[in-house]
Amino acid sequence: MRQAGLHIGVELVKDPSSREPHAELLVRVRKEGFRYGIFFGVGGTEKNVLKIKPPLIITPEEARTVLERFHASLEAALK
């Protein structure tokens, strides 16, 4: 059953053409996200989908902040 609300899934793959799941990267992005105050959920049968579920009342400014922190988390995890 699905609930009403904003739900974003970001599938992490090793190679866009093969779409091979990259679960290890998901673990690193989540760890970095915690450092930046973002809590990502985990989804997908291969556990390679970051789940982002902000409240429906999120403001544009708050959304920008989350995107900046997500970007920083992803960059840190890829190093």
N, C-alpha and C positions, 0 to 999 in steps of 0.2 A: 504494500500500500504506500502511496506517495502522499506527502503533505504539501499544503500550500506554502509558498515561500521562495526566496531566491536561493538557488543552488547551482554552483558552478563546479564542473569537474574538469581538471586539467590532467590529461593523460601524458605520462612521462615515458618516452621511448628512446632507445639507444640510436635508432636509425629511422628517419621518417618513411623511407621506402619499405623496409621490412616490417616496421611497426613492432619490433622486438621490445617487450616491456623492460622498463628500467627501474625496478623496485629499489635497487640500492640508492639511486639518486633520490627517490622519494624519501627514504629514511634520512638522507643528509639534508634535504630541503626542509623537512619537518623539524629537524634538530635546529637548524638555523632560524626557522620561523619562530620557534620558542624564544630564541635570543632576542628577536625583534618584537615579541609580544603578539604573535599571530599563532593561532592554533588551527592546524589543518587536520581534516579528517582523512581517512584512508578508504579507498574503494577499489572496485574492479576485481575481477577473478584472479588477476595476477598481482594484486596489491600495488599497482603502479598509477593509481588515479588519486590526485590530491583533491580533496573535497573542500570547497570554500563556501560557507553558508552564512553570509552576513544577514543581519536583520533587515526586514523590508523597509524599515524607517531610516536606513543609512543615508547620510547626506552626501552630496557630491564631494565635499571636503574630506569626509571620513573615507569615502571610496578611494580618493587619491592617495590618502595616507596608507591604506591597506595595499594598494597597488605598488606604491614605492617600497613598502616593507617586503612585499612578495618578491619584487624585483631584486632587492638586496639579498634576500634569502636564497634565491635561485643563483645569483652570481656567486655568493659565498660557497654554496654547495658544489658548484661546477669547478671551483679552484682546486 
